[in-house]
């Protein structure tokens, strides 16, 4: 391939989604692709999140691809290092290292209507052109400190959970942890073992369920390795177990009360002090915010060197944090377990489509897409973990795998039929999102609590209002009746008059 020859596929991001897309492209006979990664190694979120205690709250058998099984998971729930090793092993097993362009930071993606190609601009490098693009940068690609007054005034050490400073010694230090979400409940137990004093600043408590993390026996690993079907069956068992949880957390049902009762029993069992229990009891329905899975957080809060602070943060001062009642808490270090730039109202990378439309502008009041993977006005461009593809009860990789199979089949269609463009119809996209937002009104996520699932005005651009099986089923085939197809030899788009359904395979 010459330097000016366009790629068939450009994949942006070498995390779970980008590597998974590359594997499925290769398995489907599509080999002219490259992965553009701004970092120096693969892994995405799991490369970046190396804070103490970092782990996944979805079982390892389910938090992995069905087309790349790993029989050697060490525990029910894996730590970040083991998950990163899994991603690295997929790169090695499927020979992808040579397809990844490290140190290539994508600064923009612009559609050239004359040539029907995407121009991918890179910091300090020549522009790359591609027929199709897979945006696999992920919703948690960018991390930042939260916008708290006085954050630049603080003179101590600041650490973000996604940009951990491993050179900082917490021994004997006074440490603050801002946030009580999924990262914080993993960080706090580790910090209280090392720091002199830890104060945890809580805005709202979350529902916490126990996490039973059992080691995987050597015999089990051997059976999985010799009889892969047994691991597949185990994966299915975990899937259906989590799928049933949707009845208690996606919608407010009698099973929601069961989930809350389990969480309250867990709280009562681990926390003896009635006042602390009251401070840790949520005032919203289970599922409205992300459920937390940990058996270590509550005991850590009750250590002699740990304090829970529930007064709102007013601002940061030169020496620490000032809360609303006027008290200044002084710290050597502040850990921010919050502040991700989740793309609810914009795109992590500037994208310019047909007629100069800008995706961030179109998403300014809330992101939307057709089945989470395509957006009208942006032909031959596909998303992974796009708008409204978040599960509240199951593995994100189940949803992501369905997206990858769908978009790689769509790309295969473009290449095999030599299509100039494949673009989702706006009316189909609008109808899909109207129904989706109507369904969201009945979910716990839209029931009134504040969460990172919602925009400031309450628009839910994050979650899918249903079962994982429903999400996977809607992506089971590429229905060209929902797209405008432009053959390479004409500029006339083919719509409903050339209807076909392309099954996944």
C-alpha positions as CSV (number, residue, x, y, z in Angstrom):
1,X,0.0,0.0,0.0
2,X,1.4,3.4,-1.0
3,X,1.6,6.3,1.5
4,X,-1.4,8.1,-0.2
5,X,-3.6,5.0,-0.6
6,X,-6.6,5.1,1.8
7,X,-7.1,2.4,4.4
8,X,-10.2,0.3,4.2
9,X,-10.7,0.8,8.0
10,X,-9.2,3.2,10.5
11,X,-9.8,2.2,14.1
12,X,-9.3,4.9,16.7
13,X,-8.3,3.5,20.1
14,X,-6.5,0.4,21.2
15,X,-8.6,-0.5,24.2
16,X,-11.1,-3.4,24.5
17,X,-13.3,-2.0,21.7
18,X,-10.6,-1.3,19.2
19,X,-8.8,-4.6,19.7
20,X,-12.1,-6.5,19.5
21,X,-13.1,-4.7,16.3
22,X,-9.7,-5.6,14.8
23,X,-10.0,-9.2,15.7
24,X,-13.5,-9.5,14.2
25,X,-12.4,-7.6,11.0
26,X,-9.6,-10.1,10.5
27,X,-11.8,-13.1,11.2
28,X,-14.2,-11.8,8.5
29,X,-11.4,-11.5,6.0
30,X,-10.9,-7.7,6.2
31,X,-7.2,-7.0,6.6
32,X,-6.5,-3.5,5.4
33,X,-6.9,-1.7,8.7
34,X,-4.9,0.2,11.2
35,X,-5.4,1.1,14.8
36,X,-4.5,4.6,15.9
37,X,-3.5,4.8,19.6
38,X,-2.4,8.0,21.4
39,X,-0.6,6.1,24.1
40,X,2.4,3.8,24.0
41,X,0.6,0.6,24.9
42,X,-2.7,-1.0,24.4
43,X,-5.4,-1.3,27.1
44,X,-7.4,2.0,27.1
45,X,-9.2,2.3,30.5
46,X,-7.4,-0.7,31.9
47,X,-4.0,0.7,30.9
48,X,-4.9,4.1,32.5
49,X,-6.6,3.0,35.7
50,X,-3.9,1.5,37.8
51,X,-4.9,2.9,41.1
52,X,-4.6,0.6,44.2
53,X,-7.4,-1.9,44.3
54,X,-8.5,-1.3,40.7
55,X,-10.7,-4.2,39.6
56,X,-13.8,-5.0,37.6
57,X,-17.2,-5.5,39.3
58,X,-18.3,-7.9,36.5
59,X,-17.2,-11.5,36.7
60,X,-14.2,-12.2,34.5
61,X,-15.9,-15.0,32.5
62,X,-18.4,-12.4,31.4
63,X,-16.0,-9.4,31.2
64,X,-14.2,-10.9,28.2
65,X,-15.1,-11.7,24.6
66,X,-16.8,-14.9,23.6
67,X,-14.6,-15.1,20.5
68,X,-11.4,-14.8,22.6
69,X,-12.0,-16.9,25.8
70,X,-9.4,-17.0,28.6
71,X,-9.4,-20.1,30.7
72,X,-6.8,-18.7,33.1
73,X,-8.7,-16.1,35.0
74,X,-7.3,-16.2,38.6
75,X,-10.4,-15.1,40.4
76,X,-14.1,-14.6,40.0
77,X,-13.5,-10.8,39.6
78,X,-10.2,-9.8,38.1
79,X,-7.9,-6.9,38.9
80,X,-6.9,-4.2,36.4
81,X,-3.5,-5.8,35.8
82,X,-4.9,-9.2,34.9
83,X,-7.5,-7.5,32.6
84,X,-4.8,-5.5,30.9
85,X,-2.8,-8.8,30.4
86,X,-5.9,-10.3,28.7
87,X,-6.0,-7.4,26.3
88,X,-2.3,-7.8,25.6
89,X,-2.7,-11.5,25.1
90,X,-5.4,-10.9,22.4
91,X,-3.0,-8.6,20.6
92,X,-0.4,-11.3,20.6
93,X,-2.7,-14.2,19.8
94,X,-4.3,-12.5,16.8
95,X,-1.1,-10.8,15.5
96,X,-2.3,-7.2,15.9
97,X,0.8,-5.5,17.2
98,X,2.0,-4.5,13.7
99,X,-1.4,-2.9,13.0
100,X,-1.3,-0.5,15.9
101,X,0.2,2.9,15.4
102,X,1.3,4.0,18.9
103,X,1.8,7.7,19.7
104,X,-0.8,8.7,17.1
105,X,-3.1,11.1,18.8
106,X,-6.2,11.7,16.6
107,X,-7.1,15.4,16.7
108,X,-10.0,15.3,14.2
109,X,-12.0,13.2,11.8
110,X,-13.4,15.0,8.7
111,X,-15.5,13.5,5.9
112,X,-14.4,14.5,2.4
113,X,-17.6,14.4,0.3
114,X,-15.7,14.6,-3.0
115,X,-13.8,11.4,-2.5
116,X,-16.2,9.8,0.1
117,X,-13.2,9.3,2.4
118,X,-12.5,10.2,6.0
119,X,-9.5,12.5,6.7
120,X,-8.0,11.6,10.0
121,X,-5.8,14.4,11.4
122,X,-3.0,13.5,13.8
123,X,-1.0,15.7,16.1
124,X,2.4,16.3,14.5
125,X,1.9,13.7,11.8
126,X,0.5,13.5,8.2
127,X,-3.2,13.2,7.7
128,X,-4.4,9.6,7.0
129,X,-7.4,8.8,4.8
130,X,-9.8,5.9,5.2
131,X,-12.9,4.5,3.6
132,X,-14.5,3.7,6.9
133,X,-13.8,4.7,10.5
134,X,-14.5,2.9,13.8
135,X,-14.5,5.3,16.8
136,X,-13.4,3.1,19.6
137,X,-12.1,5.8,21.9
138,X,-14.6,4.9,24.7
139,X,-16.8,7.0,27.0
140,X,-14.1,7.1,29.7
141,X,-11.2,8.0,27.5
142,X,-10.7,11.5,29.0
143,X,-10.2,12.2,32.6
144,X,-10.1,15.6,34.3
145,X,-10.2,17.1,37.8
146,X,-13.7,18.2,38.8
147,X,-14.7,21.8,38.5
148,X,-14.5,22.7,42.2
149,X,-13.9,26.4,43.2
150,X,-10.3,26.9,44.3
151,X,-9.0,23.7,42.8
152,X,-6.0,25.6,41.3
153,X,-5.3,27.2,44.7
154,X,-4.6,24.0,46.5
155,X,-0.8,23.7,47.1
156,X,-0.7,20.0,48.1
157,X,-0.5,16.9,45.9
158,X,-3.4,16.1,43.6
159,X,-4.1,12.7,42.0
160,X,-6.8,11.6,39.7
161,X,-7.9,8.0,40.0
162,X,-7.3,7.5,36.2
163,X,-3.9,9.1,36.3
164,X,-2.4,7.5,39.4
165,X,0.9,8.7,40.7
166,X,2.8,5.6,41.7
167,X,5.8,7.5,42.9
168,X,3.9,9.3,45.6
169,X,4.4,7.7,49.1
170,X,1.2,7.8,51.2
171,X,3.0,6.6,54.3
172,X,2.2,8.9,57.2
173,X,0.2,11.3,55.0
174,X,-3.1,13.0,55.5
175,X,-5.2,12.1,52.5
176,X,-8.6,13.1,51.2
177,X,-10.7,11.0,48.8
178,X,-13.3,13.0,46.8
179,X,-16.1,10.7,45.6
180,X,-17.7,7.5,46.7
181,X,-18.4,5.8,43.4
182,X,-17.0,2.6,41.9
183,X,-13.4,3.7,41.9
184,X,-13.5,5.3,45.3
185,X,-14.8,2.2,47.1
186,X,-11.8,0.3,45.7
187,X,-9.2,3.0,46.5
188,X,-10.3,3.8,50.1
189,X,-9.5,0.3,51.6
190,X,-6.0,0.4,50.1
191,X,-5.3,3.9,51.3
192,X,-6.3,3.3,54.9
193,X,-3.7,0.6,55.1
194,X,-0.9,3.1,54.3
195,X,-1.9,6.7,55.1
196,X,-1.9,8.2,58.5
197,X,-5.4,9.6,58.1
198,X,-8.0,9.4,55.3
199,X,-11.1,11.5,55.0
200,X,-13.8,10.4,52.4
201,X,-15.9,13.2,51.1
202,X,-19.4,11.8,50.2
203,X,-22.0,13.7,48.2
204,X,-24.6,10.9,48.1
205,X,-24.2,7.3,49.3
206,X,-24.6,4.4,46.9
207,X,-26.3,1.1,47.2
208,X,-23.5,-1.5,48.0
209,X,-23.7,-5.2,47.4
210,X,-21.3,-7.8,48.7
211,X,-18.6,-9.0,46.3
212,X,-17.5,-12.6,46.8
213,X,-14.2,-12.9,44.9
214,X,-13.2,-16.6,45.0
215,X,-9.9,-17.9,43.5
216,X,-10.3,-20.1,40.4
217,X,-8.9,-23.6,41.1
218,X,-6.3,-25.3,39.0
219,X,-8.8,-28.0,38.1
220,X,-11.3,-25.5,36.8
221,X,-8.7,-23.9,34.6
222,X,-7.7,-27.3,33.3
223,X,-11.3,-28.2,32.5
224,X,-11.9,-24.9,30.7
225,X,-8.7,-25.3,28.7
226,X,-9.4,-28.9,27.6
227,X,-13.2,-28.6,27.2
228,X,-13.8,-25.0,26.0
229,X,-17.6,-25.7,25.9
230,X,-17.6,-25.8,29.8
231,X,-16.2,-22.2,29.9
232,X,-18.9,-21.2,27.4
233,X,-21.6,-22.7,29.6
234,X,-20.1,-20.9,32.6
235,X,-20.2,-17.7,30.7
236,X,-23.8,-18.3,29.8
237,X,-24.7,-19.0,33.4
238,X,-23.2,-15.7,34.6
239,X,-24.9,-13.9,31.7
240,X,-28.4,-15.1,32.6
241,X,-27.8,-14.5,36.3
242,X,-26.9,-10.9,35.6
243,X,-29.7,-10.6,33.1
244,X,-32.3,-11.5,35.8
245,X,-31.0,-8.6,37.9
246,X,-32.4,-6.2,35.3
247,X,-35.9,-6.8,36.8
248,X,-34.7,-5.3,40.0
249,X,-32.4,-2.4,38.9
250,X,-33.5,-1.2,35.4
251,X,-37.1,-0.8,36.5
252,X,-38.7,-0.2,39.9
253,X,-40.4,-3.5,40.7
254,X,-40.9,-5.7,43.8
255,X,-37.5,-7.2,43.0
256,X,-36.0,-3.7,43.5
257,X,-37.0,-4.0,47.1
258,X,-35.2,-7.4,47.2
259,X,-32.0,-5.8,45.9
260,X,-32.3,-3.0,48.5
261,X,-32.9,-5.5,51.3
262,X,-29.8,-7.4,50.4
263,X,-27.8,-4.1,50.4
264,X,-29.3,-3.0,53.7
265,X,-28.5,-6.4,55.3
266,X,-24.9,-6.0,54.0
267,X,-24.8,-2.5,55.5
268,X,-26.2,-3.6,58.8
269,X,-23.9,-6.6,59.0
270,X,-20.8,-4.6,58.3
271,X,-21.6,-1.3,60.0
272,X,-22.6,-1.4,63.7
273,X,-22.9,2.4,64.4
274,X,-26.5,3.5,63.7
275,X,-25.5,7.0,62.7
276,X,-22.9,5.9,60.2
277,X,-25.4,3.4,58.8
278,X,-27.9,6.3,58.3
279,X,-25.2,8.4,56.5
280,X,-24.5,5.4,54.2
281,X,-28.1,4.7,53.4
282,X,-29.2,6.0,49.9
283,X,-32.3,8.1,49.5
284,X,-33.1,6.8,46.0
285,X,-34.1,3.5,44.5
286,X,-31.5,0.8,43.8
287,X,-30.3,1.1,40.2
288,X,-30.9,4.9,39.9
289,X,-27.2,5.2,40.2
290,X,-24.6,2.6,39.6
291,X,-24.6,-0.3,42.1
292,X,-21.4,-0.7,44.0
293,X,-19.8,-4.2,44.5
294,X,-17.5,-4.4,47.5
295,X,-17.0,-6.2,50.8
296,X,-14.1,-4.1,51.8
297,X,-15.4,-0.5,51.7
298,X,-17.5,-0.4,54.8
299,X,-14.9,-2.0,57.1
300,X,-12.3,0.5,55.7
301,X,-14.6,3.5,56.7
302,X,-14.6,2.2,60.3
303,X,-10.9,2.0,60.7
304,X,-9.5,4.4,63.4
305,X,-7.7,6.5,60.7
306,X,-10.7,6.9,58.4
307,X,-13.5,9.5,58.6
308,X,-16.6,9.9,56.4
309,X,-17.4,13.6,55.7
310,X,-20.9,14.3,54.4
311,X,-20.9,18.1,54.4
312,X,-20.8,19.5,50.9
313,X,-17.5,20.8,49.6
314,X,-17.6,24.6,49.3
315,X,-14.1,25.0,47.8
316,X,-10.5,24.0,47.9
317,X,-8.1,26.2,49.8
318,X,-4.3,26.3,49.7
319,X,-4.0,23.6,52.3
320,X,-7.0,21.5,51.8
321,X,-10.8,21.4,51.5
322,X,-13.3,23.8,53.0
323,X,-16.8,22.4,53.6
324,X,-20.1,24.2,53.6
325,X,-20.3,24.6,57.4
326,X,-17.0,26.5,57.3
327,X,-14.5,23.9,58.5
328,X,-11.2,23.6,56.6
329,X,-9.8,20.1,56.4
330,X,-6.0,20.1,55.7
331,X,-4.3,17.4,53.6
332,X,-1.0,16.5,52.1
333,X,-2.8,14.9,49.2
334,X,-6.2,14.9,47.6
335,X,-7.4,11.9,45.5
336,X,-10.1,12.7,43.0
337,X,-12.2,9.5,42.3
338,X,-14.5,11.5,40.0
339,X,-14.3,13.9,37.1
340,X,-14.4,11.7,34.0
341,X,-15.4,13.6,30.8
342,X,-18.2,11.2,29.9
343,X,-19.4,12.0,26.4
344,X,-23.0,12.6,27.1
345,X,-23.2,15.9,25.1
346,X,-20.2,15.7,22.8
347,X,-17.7,13.5,21.2
348,X,-14.3,12.7,22.7
349,X,-12.7,13.5,19.2
350,X,-13.9,16.3,17.0
351,X,-15.9,14.8,14.1
352,X,-17.1,16.7,11.0
353,X,-19.5,14.9,8.7
354,X,-21.5,15.6,5.6
355,X,-22.2,19.3,4.7
356,X,-19.8,20.4,7.4
357,X,-22.0,19.3,10.3
358,X,-20.1,18.9,13.6
359,X,-21.0,15.9,15.8
360,X,-20.3,17.8,19.1
361,X,-22.7,20.6,18.0
362,X,-25.5,18.1,17.1
363,X,-24.9,16.4,20.4
364,X,-24.8,19.6,22.4
365,X,-28.1,18.8,24.2
366,X,-27.5,15.1,24.5
367,X,-25.8,12.4,22.4
368,X,-27.9,10.1,20.2
369,X,-27.3,7.5,17.5
370,X,-29.0,4.8,15.6
371,X,-28.7,1.6,17.8
372,X,-25.7,3.2,19.4
373,X,-23.5,2.6,16.4
374,X,-24.2,5.0,13.6
375,X,-25.3,8.7,13.2
376,X,-27.1,10.2,10.2
377,X,-24.9,12.6,8.3
378,X,-21.7,10.7,9.1
379,X,-21.5,8.0,6.4
380,X,-19.2,5.0,6.8
381,X,-18.5,6.0,10.4
382,X,-19.3,3.6,13.3
383,X,-19.2,3.9,17.1
384,X,-18.5,1.4,19.8
385,X,-20.1,1.9,23.2
386,X,-21.9,4.8,21.7
387,X,-25.0,6.7,23.1
388,X,-27.5,4.6,25.1
389,X,-25.5,1.4,25.1
390,X,-24.8,1.2,28.8
391,X,-26.1,-1.7,30.8
392,X,-27.1,-1.2,34.4
393,X,-27.0,-4.9,35.2
394,X,-24.8,-6.9,32.8
395,X,-21.4,-6.8,31.2
396,X,-20.6,-3.9,28.9
397,X,-18.6,-6.4,26.8
398,X,-21.7,-8.3,25.9
399,X,-23.2,-5.1,24.4
400,X,-19.8,-4.1,22.8
401,X,-19.4,-7.5,21.2
402,X,-22.9,-7.1,19.5
403,X,-21.8,-3.6,18.3
404,X,-18.5,-5.0,16.9
405,X,-20.2,-7.8,15.0
406,X,-22.8,-5.4,13.6
407,X,-20.3,-2.7,12.5
408,X,-17.8,-5.2,11.0
409,X,-20.6,-6.7,8.9
410,X,-21.6,-3.2,7.8
411,X,-18.0,-2.5,6.8
412,X,-17.8,-5.8,5.0
413,X,-20.9,-4.8,3.0
414,X,-19.3,-1.5,2.0
415,X,-16.1,-3.2,0.8
416,X,-17.7,-6.2,-0.9
417,X,-20.4,-4.2,-2.7
418,X,-17.9,-1.3,-3.4
419,X,-20.3,1.2,-1.9
420,X,-19.4,4.8,-1.9
421,X,-21.3,5.4,1.3
422,X,-23.5,3.6,3.8
423,X,-25.4,6.2,5.9
424,X,-28.2,5.6,8.4
425,X,-31.5,7.3,7.4
426,X,-32.4,10.2,9.7
427,X,-36.0,9.2,9.9
428,X,-35.1,5.8,11.1
429,X,-32.6,7.2,13.6
430,X,-35.2,9.7,14.9
431,X,-37.9,7.0,15.3
432,X,-35.5,4.7,17.1
433,X,-34.5,7.4,19.6
434,X,-38.1,8.6,20.2
435,X,-39.0,5.1,21.2
436,X,-35.9,4.7,23.2
437,X,-36.4,7.9,25.2
438,X,-40.0,7.0,25.9
439,X,-38.9,3.6,27.3
440,X,-36.2,5.4,29.5
441,X,-38.9,7.3,31.3
442,X,-40.0,4.1,33.0
443,X,-36.5,3.2,34.2
444,X,-34.9,3.8,37.6
445,X,-32.2,5.9,35.9
446,X,-34.7,8.5,35.1
447,X,-36.5,8.4,38.4
448,X,-35.1,11.6,39.9
449,X,-31.6,11.0,41.3
450,X,-28.5,12.8,40.0
451,X,-26.0,10.5,38.3
452,X,-23.3,10.5,35.6
453,X,-25.9,8.7,33.3
454,X,-27.7,12.0,32.8
455,X,-27.0,15.4,31.4
456,X,-27.5,18.5,33.6
457,X,-31.1,18.9,32.3
458,X,-31.9,15.2,32.8
459,X,-31.4,13.8,29.3
460,X,-30.3,10.1,29.4
461,X,-27.7,9.6,26.6
462,X,-26.0,6.7,28.4
463,X,-28.2,3.7,29.2
464,X,-30.1,1.2,27.3
465,X,-33.7,0.7,28.7
466,X,-34.0,-3.1,28.5
467,X,-32.4,-6.5,28.8
468,X,-29.0,-7.4,27.3
469,X,-30.8,-9.9,25.1
470,X,-32.9,-7.1,23.6
471,X,-29.9,-5.0,22.9
472,X,-28.0,-7.9,21.2
473,X,-31.1,-8.9,19.2
474,X,-31.5,-5.4,17.7
475,X,-28.0,-5.7,16.3
476,X,-28.4,-9.2,15.0
477,X,-28.5,-8.1,11.3
478,X,-27.7,-5.0,9.2
479,X,-31.1,-4.0,7.7
480,X,-30.3,-1.9,4.7
481,X,-33.8,-0.5,4.7
482,X,-32.6,1.7,7.5
483,X,-29.7,3.0,5.4
484,X,-29.0,5.1,2.3
485,X,-26.6,3.2,0.1
486,X,-24.6,5.0,-2.6
487,X,-22.8,2.7,-5.1
488,X,-19.4,3.8,-6.2
489,X,-20.5,4.3,-9.8
490,X,-23.3,6.7,-9.0
491,X,-24.2,9.5,-6.6
492,X,-27.9,8.4,-6.4
493,X,-28.6,6.9,-3.0
494,X,-30.5,3.7,-2.7
495,X,-33.1,3.7,0.1
496,X,-36.1,1.5,0.7
497,X,-36.2,0.5,-2.9
498,X,-33.2,-1.8,-2.5
499,X,-34.0,-3.6,0.7
500,X,-31.8,-6.3,2.1
501,X,-31.0,-7.9,5.4
502,X,-27.5,-9.0,6.0
503,X,-27.2,-11.6,8.8
504,X,-24.2,-11.5,11.1
505,X,-21.7,-14.3,10.6
